[in-house]
Amino acid sequence: MVLEIVGVTKRFAGVTALADVSFRVGDGTIHAVIGPNGSGKTTLFNVVTGVYRPTAGEVRLDGVRLDGRDVFEIARRGVARTFQNPRIFGSMTVAEHLWVSGEVRGSPWRFSRLVREKARERLAFVGLEALANHPAAGLPQGQRRLLEIARALMLDPRVLLLDEPHAGLNPVEKDRLMAVIQRLHEAGLTIMLVEHEMRVVMQLADRITVLNFGQVIAEGAPREIAADEAVVQAYLGRHREAVRHG
């Protein structure tokens, strides 16, 4: 196992957002976390990445505790993430977004040849190499999501957390993004995925954890989750047949 979430609870002023959440993300797998809005999915991502400290419980990467460490140290230790809304700097080019995620040497805007080459490789991987010198602000939503992934890959992560990467994309953009995620999976990267698009989840995930009201209500392979009555009642509802046929 790579990432272990052990008894994680998170409270905000008396409101329990996560309650004793535990599961493990296997090495080289895509592990999806699904559930209704407000079920605690993004809160969980924020705990894993150090944005929030858990009220109780532990987060471990390769057996080493991450909880209690700051965001930057957790990133350096191998946990990278994307966000539901891509964080784009309007005055910077596509390539510059990656350079600032790499190692800076000398003055703030003097980047090493190694960082530039690494950025080119990451952009090529997600299909954005031809747009390296274009203003990032001009990218459509689908390419912004790919840029977020390329930027995260500059950290050479052990685990990549993807938060709703397919939200708001058209069918062509969704398929392109799915193909990139599948290539990352084939390359052996461990991925934790929060996603509402059930077609995406059923096609990509090796294992699924379902949250409801901050608690784990089910965990298993995609076919097991699609057939779980508690999950159908809490979350899948009218999408049951679509999910079953994935």
Sequence and secondary structure as in RCSB ss.txt:
>XXXX:A:sequence
MVLEIVGVTKRFAGVTALADVSFRVGDGTIHAVIGPNGSGKTTLFNVVTGVYRPTAGEVRLDGVRLDGRDVFEIA
RRGVARTFQNPRIFGSMTVAEHLWVSGEVRGSPWRFSRLVREKARERLAFVGLEALANHPAAGLPQGQRRLLEIA
RALMLDPRVLLLDEPHAGLNPVEKDRLMAVIQRLHEAGLTIMLVEHEMRVVMQLADRITVLNFGQVIAEGAPREI
AADEAVVQAYLGRHREAVRHG
>XXXX:A:secstr
  EEEEEEEEEETTEEEEEEEEEEE TT EEEEE STTSSHHHHHHHHTTSS  SEEEEEETTEE TTS HHHHH
HTTEEE  SS    TTSBHHHHHHTTS B SSTT B HHHHHHHHHHHHHHT GGGTTSBGGG  HHHHHHHHHH
HHHTT  SEEEEESTTTT  HHHHHHHHHHHHHHHHTT EEEEE S HHHHHHH SEEEEEETTEEEEEE HHHH
HT HHHIIIIIGGGHHHHHT 
